[in-house]
């Protein structure tokens, strides 16, 4: 994958779930909802000065959201940050730039 380009869609991994879990409270605060089910399904990534992740998350009850998160380079010791999100998504909606 070239720097700045968006990867192909990949199935979520344990690492993807950990990244999603890191921003769950940020998402709940911004969306004004609490989620018992919060499962990463698939993702795309973009290498910048760190990595931007675009992740499809299953919220339960056939509800999905797309999260855009920034994971800084390790040497910065900065936490993962929720940059943006889209709700009202379906299982079949492709994760893409937003």
C-alpha positions as CSV (number, residue, x, y, z in Angstrom):
1,X,0.0,0.0,0.0
2,X,1.4,3.4,-0.9
3,X,1.5,6.2,1.6
4,X,-1.7,8.3,1.5
5,X,-3.6,5.6,-0.5
6,X,-6.6,3.7,0.9
7,X,-6.1,0.0,1.3
8,X,-8.5,-2.6,0.0
9,X,-11.3,-3.8,2.4
10,X,-10.1,-6.4,4.9
11,X,-11.9,-8.5,7.5
12,X,-11.5,-7.0,11.0
13,X,-8.8,-8.5,13.2
14,X,-8.2,-8.6,16.9
15,X,-6.0,-5.5,16.5
16,X,-8.9,-3.7,14.6
17,X,-11.3,-4.6,17.5
18,X,-8.8,-3.2,20.0
19,X,-8.5,0.1,18.0
20,X,-12.4,0.3,17.9
21,X,-12.6,-0.4,21.6
22,X,-10.2,2.5,22.3
23,X,-12.6,5.0,20.7
24,X,-15.9,3.5,21.9
25,X,-16.3,6.0,24.7
26,X,-15.6,8.9,22.3
27,X,-18.2,7.5,19.9
28,X,-20.8,7.0,22.6
29,X,-20.2,10.6,23.8
30,X,-20.5,12.1,20.3
31,X,-23.5,10.0,19.2
32,X,-25.3,10.4,22.6
33,X,-25.9,6.6,22.9
34,X,-24.5,3.6,24.8
35,X,-23.7,0.4,22.9
36,X,-23.6,-3.1,24.4
37,X,-22.6,-4.6,21.1
38,X,-19.6,-2.9,19.4
39,X,-18.0,-5.3,16.9
40,X,-15.5,-4.4,14.2
41,X,-16.6,-6.1,10.9
42,X,-14.2,-4.9,8.2
43,X,-11.9,-2.0,7.6
44,X,-9.7,0.0,5.2
45,X,-6.6,1.9,6.3
46,X,-4.6,4.8,5.1
47,X,-0.9,5.4,6.0
48,X,-0.2,9.0,6.8
49,X,1.9,10.3,9.8
50,X,0.3,7.3,11.6
51,X,-2.6,5.3,10.3
52,X,-6.2,6.4,9.6
53,X,-8.7,3.5,9.9
54,X,-12.1,3.4,8.4
55,X,-14.0,0.7,10.2
56,X,-17.5,-0.8,9.8
57,X,-18.8,-1.5,13.2
58,X,-21.8,-3.7,14.0
59,X,-23.8,-1.9,16.8
60,X,-26.3,-4.8,17.2
61,X,-29.9,-5.1,16.0
62,X,-28.8,-4.9,12.4
63,X,-27.4,-1.4,12.9
64,X,-24.0,-0.3,11.6
65,X,-21.7,2.7,11.8
66,X,-18.6,3.6,10.0
67,X,-15.8,5.1,12.2
68,X,-12.8,7.1,11.0
69,X,-10.0,6.9,13.5
70,X,-6.4,8.1,13.7
71,X,-3.8,6.0,15.4
72,X,-0.6,8.1,15.7
73,X,2.9,6.7,15.3
74,X,4.0,4.8,18.5
75,X,6.8,7.1,19.4
76,X,4.3,10.0,20.0
77,X,2.6,8.1,22.8
78,X,-0.7,9.7,21.8
79,X,-4.0,7.9,22.1
80,X,-6.1,6.8,19.1
81,X,-8.7,9.5,18.3
82,X,-12.1,9.3,16.7
83,X,-12.0,11.7,13.8
84,X,-15.5,11.3,12.4
85,X,-18.3,8.7,12.1
86,X,-21.4,7.9,10.0
87,X,-24.4,6.2,11.4
88,X,-27.4,4.7,9.6
89,X,-25.2,2.3,7.7
90,X,-26.1,-1.2,6.6
91,X,-24.2,-4.5,6.5
92,X,-23.7,-4.0,2.8
93,X,-22.5,-0.4,2.8
94,X,-18.9,-0.2,1.7
95,X,-16.4,1.6,4.0
96,X,-14.8,4.5,2.2
97,X,-13.3,7.9,2.6
98,X,-15.4,10.4,4.5
